[in-house]
């Protein structure tokens, strides 16, 4: 009988979770995957219809749109050993596939950790079938790219939320 109670409680918890998710999406007006994280406002929508990170979780103190050019590096090998370039591509691809963080070393010598778009991370099912520019970066280790996205910094940590990536 105790197993039945566990399954019943788990089932009720799942139903509550789903109901809260649906209610939250309805209150936010849903997330339009065509524009979320792209930095492009919809032509027919008002700004209040476009979800922001602050609508999903408490707002931060500041992020701003940037475009940077540089080389995608695997964070560990670059920080620990200074490894980059085509001679490190095979190792870098393995590291990133194994969940080592990625970064971009800019043409000016700045290093930013790369991050998935926050709204995409909070509502992944909304983006099914839509290419993820952060995941595209994973196959571009050691390549020179241009990335557009949101830059954030706190206590010396700099993170670039990837919206668009292209090889250059």
C-alpha positions in Angstrom: 0.0 0.0 0.0 2.9 2.4 0.7 4.0 2.1 -3.0 0.5 3.1 -4.1 0.6 6.2 -1.9 4.0 7.1 -3.4 2.8 6.8 -6.9 -0.3 8.8 -6.1 1.7 11.6 -4.5 4.1 11.6 -7.4 1.2 11.8 -9.9 -0.4 14.6 -8.1 2.9 16.5 -7.9 3.4 16.1 -11.7 -0.1 17.4 -12.4 0.4 20.4 -10.2 3.8 21.1 -11.9 2.1 20.9 -15.3 -0.8 23.1 -14.2 1.5 25.8 -12.8 3.6 25.7 -16.0 0.6 26.2 -18.2 -0.8 28.9 -16.0 2.6 30.7 -15.9 2.8 30.5 -19.7 -0.7 31.9 -20.1 0.1 34.8 -17.8 3.3 35.6 -19.7 1.5 35.3 -23.0 3.7 32.4 -23.9 7.2 32.4 -25.4 7.5 33.0 -29.1 10.5 30.8 -30.1 10.9 32.8 -33.3 11.9 35.9 -31.4 13.0 34.7 -27.9 16.7 35.3 -27.4 17.2 36.6 -30.9 17.1 40.2 -29.9 14.5 40.9 -32.7 11.2 42.2 -31.5 8.1 40.9 -33.3 6.6 43.4 -35.7 3.0 43.1 -34.5 3.7 42.5 -30.8 3.9 45.1 -28.1 7.0 45.0 -25.9 5.0 43.7 -23.0 4.3 40.5 -25.0 8.0 39.7 -25.5 9.1 37.6 -22.5 12.2 38.7 -20.7 14.5 37.0 -18.3 12.9 39.1 -15.5 9.5 37.6 -16.3 11.0 34.1 -15.8 13.1 34.8 -12.7 14.2 37.9 -10.8 15.8 40.5 -13.0 19.6 41.1 -13.0 21.5 44.3 -12.7 22.4 44.5 -16.3 23.2 42.8 -19.5 23.7 44.5 -22.8 23.7 43.5 -26.4 27.2 43.0 -28.0 28.8 41.6 -31.1 32.2 40.0 -30.6 34.7 38.3 -32.9 37.2 35.7 -31.9 38.0 32.1 -31.4 35.8 29.6 -29.5 37.9 27.8 -26.9 37.3 25.1 -24.4 37.6 26.9 -21.1 39.6 24.3 -19.2 42.4 23.8 -21.6 42.7 27.5 -22.4 42.7 28.7 -18.7 44.9 25.8 -17.4 47.3 25.4 -20.4 46.7 28.3 -22.8 45.7 25.8 -25.6 43.9 27.2 -28.6 44.0 27.1 -32.4 43.6 24.4 -35.0 46.1 22.1 -33.3 43.8 22.0 -30.3 40.6 21.4 -32.2 40.2 17.6 -31.6 40.9 17.9 -27.9 38.7 21.0 -27.6 35.8 19.2 -29.3 36.1 16.3 -26.9 36.3 18.5 -23.9 33.2 20.5 -24.9 31.3 17.3 -25.8 32.1 16.2 -22.2 30.5 19.3 -20.8 33.6 21.5 -20.3 32.6 25.1 -20.6 33.2 27.0 -23.8 34.4 30.6 -24.1 35.3 33.1 -26.8 38.7 34.7 -26.8 38.0 37.9 -28.6 40.3 39.6 -31.1 41.0 42.2 -28.3 42.2 39.4 -25.9 39.1 39.4 -23.7 37.7 36.0 -22.6 33.9 35.4 -22.1 32.3 32.2 -21.0 29.5 31.2 -23.4 26.0 30.5 -22.2 22.8 29.2 -23.6 20.0 31.8 -24.0 18.3 32.0 -20.6 14.8 31.9 -21.8 15.6 28.8 -24.0 17.0 27.1 -20.9 13.9 27.9 -18.8 11.4 26.8 -21.5 13.2 24.2 -23.7 10.1 22.6 -25.1 9.1 25.9 -26.6 12.1 25.8 -28.9 11.8 22.2 -30.3 12.9 22.1 -33.9 14.6 25.5 -33.7 18.4 25.5 -34.0 20.3 26.5 -30.8 23.1 28.9 -31.5 24.8 27.9 -28.3 24.9 24.2 -29.3 26.1 25.3 -32.7 29.2 26.8 -30.9 30.0 23.3 -29.6 31.0 22.2 -33.1 33.0 25.4 -33.7 35.7 25.0 -31.1 39.0 26.5 -32.5 37.1 28.3 -35.3 37.0 32.1 -35.6 33.4 33.3 -35.3 31.2 36.3 -34.7 28.8 36.0 -31.8 25.9 38.3 -31.0 24.3 38.1 -27.6 23.8 39.5 -24.2 26.9 40.2 -22.1 26.8 40.1 -18.3 29.5 40.6 -15.7 29.6 40.2 -11.9 32.6 39.9 -9.6 35.0 39.5 -12.5 33.0 36.8 -14.3 32.0 37.6 -17.8 29.3 35.6 -19.5 28.0 36.0 -23.1 24.6 34.6 -23.7 24.7 33.4 -27.3 21.9 34.6 -29.6 23.5 34.3 -33.0 26.8 32.7 -34.2 28.5 32.5 -37.6 31.9 31.5 -38.8 34.1 34.2 -40.2 
